[in-house]
C-alpha cells in the first residue's frame, strides 16, 4: 500500500490481513506470507504486500461493481512480490 492512503485505511487493511493470517482464511494468505518470509522479506513487508493485494481487490470490487472474487485475490497473492498493477 502506498503512503498516499489515509492512515485509518492502512490500519484497517493491515488489520484485515492480520485476521486472514490468524484464521488462515483464505489459506493462500498464509502461504504467500510464508513464501515472502522465505524469500527474505520482513514480516511487516510481507503483510504490507498482502495488504496491497487486498486493497486492489477491494478497489476492483468497488470501482467496477464486481463481486468479490476469491480466485482473483488468490491469483494476485501468488504473483507477489509483483504488484497487481505491474
For each residue, the residues with C-beta under 8 A, 3 or more apart:
1: 5 10 13 48 51 52 55
2: 5
3:
4:
5: 1 2 9 10 13 55
6: 9 10
7: 10 11
8: 11 12
9: 5 6 12 13 55
10: 1 5 6 7 13 14 51
11: 7 8 14 15
12: 8 9 15 16
13: 1 5 9 10 16 17 51 54 55 58
14: 10 11 17 18 47 48 51
15: 11 12 18 19
16: 12 13 19 20 51 54
17: 13 14 20 21 29 47 50 51 54
18: 14 15 21 22 47
19: 15 16 22 23
20: 16 17 23 24 25 26 29 30 50 54
21: 17 18 24 29 30 33 47
22: 18 19
23: 19 20
24: 20 21 27 29 30
25: 20 29
26: 20 29 70 73 74
27: 24 30 31
28: 31 32 73 74 77 78
29: 17 20 21 24 25 26 32 33 50 77
30: 20 21 24 27 33 34
31: 27 28 34 35 77
32: 28 29 35 36 46 50 77 78 80
33: 21 29 30 36 37 43 46 47 50
34: 30 31 37 38
35: 31 32 38 39 80
36: 32 33 39 41 45 46 49 50 80 81
37: 33 34 40 41 42 43 46
38: 34 35
39: 35 36 81
40: 37
41: 36 37 45 46 49 81
42: 37 45 46
43: 33 37 46 47
44: 47 48
45: 36 41 42 48 49
46: 32 33 36 37 41 42 43 49 50
47: 14 17 18 21 33 43 44 50 51
48: 1 14 44 45 51 52
49: 36 41 45 46 52 53 80 81 83
50: 17 20 29 32 33 36 46 47 53 54 77 80
51: 1 10 13 14 16 17 47 48 54 55
52: 1 48 49 55 56 83 84
53: 49 50 56 57 73 76 77 80 83 84
54: 13 16 17 20 50 51 57 58 73
55: 1 5 9 13 51 52 58 59
56: 52 53 59 60 76 83 84 85
57: 53 54 60 61 68 69 72 73 76
58: 13 54 55 61 62
59: 55 56 62 63
60: 56 57 63 64 66 72
61: 57 58 64 65 66 67 68
62: 58 59 65
63: 59 60
64: 60 61
65: 61 62
66: 60 61 69
67: 61
68: 57 61 73
69: 57 66 72 73
70: 26 73 74
71: 74 75
72: 57 60 69 75 76
73: 26 28 53 54 57 68 69 70 76 77
74: 26 28 70 71 77 78
75: 71 72 78 79
76: 53 56 57 72 73 79 80 84
77: 28 29 31 32 50 53 73 74 80
78: 28 32 74 75
79: 75 76 82 84
80: 32 35 36 49 50 53 76 77 83
81: 36 39 41 49
82: 79 86
83: 49 52 53 56 80 86
84: 52 53 56 76 79
85: 56
86: 82 83
